[in-house]
Amino acid sequence: MSVVTLERLLQAEGLGSRRECRGWIMAGAVSVNQQPVTDPQQTFPRDGSLLSFNDEQWFSQTKLTVLLHKPAGVECSHNPSHHPPVHQLLPIRLRQRGLQCVGRLDQDTTGLLLLTDDGALNHALTSPKHHIPKTYLVTTAHALTPKMLADLLAGVVLRDDPHPVFAQAAEPVDSHQLRLVITEGRYHQVKRMLAAVGNRVVALHREAIGALTLPPDLACGQWATLSAQQHSLLAN
Ligand code: URA
């Protein structure tokens, strides 16, 4: 297991420059494994050290994935044009880690969003080759008909692309709501699929990525680190 000095560990965790981290350690603001540490050169395992700083406590991780219950009105971009970035919902140490959104949700879409600095995981979840299912609860402007659901399953052609896109599942929930599963991630895909069958999306909520569902106790706007057990659900 790799071992690093505390000042490097804090820097890698997003707390700031090495100099800033050294200052906080020497000022007595940092504890490791519940013990105050004032020597910036003391070494600790890069992964699994219990860090305390600024009333926050967390285990260090080389690769970090955060699960966010995305609210409407925030953009999946570091340089958003019209709305605040989703990163604003995270504490500064996580914003400074350079976490990337795993795929994008529109600013008005709510629900499960992953942010990660694990490039391999990001690729595995977003590459079209891997066909990871994404489950959405879709609310529509007009009543859903059996033909609309059948067309979604049979495949629809979007305006800018001759290749049809298919829903893996399209289950009605009520007259104006369906649960839609897609395995690709094209631009505005769900909204364009519903438009292609003559309807319109008025609300969109992502419930799951693969077998990982949005935890019911994670309130809108809240985040949590992905546990090892939740991580294993993504691999299935
Ligand atoms: N499809 C959309 O149209 N929007 C999203 O945010 C996600 C999927």
Residues whose N, C-alpha, C, O or C-beta is under 5 A from the ligand:
A	BS01	URA	R104 L105 D106 T109 H188 Q189 V190 K191 R192
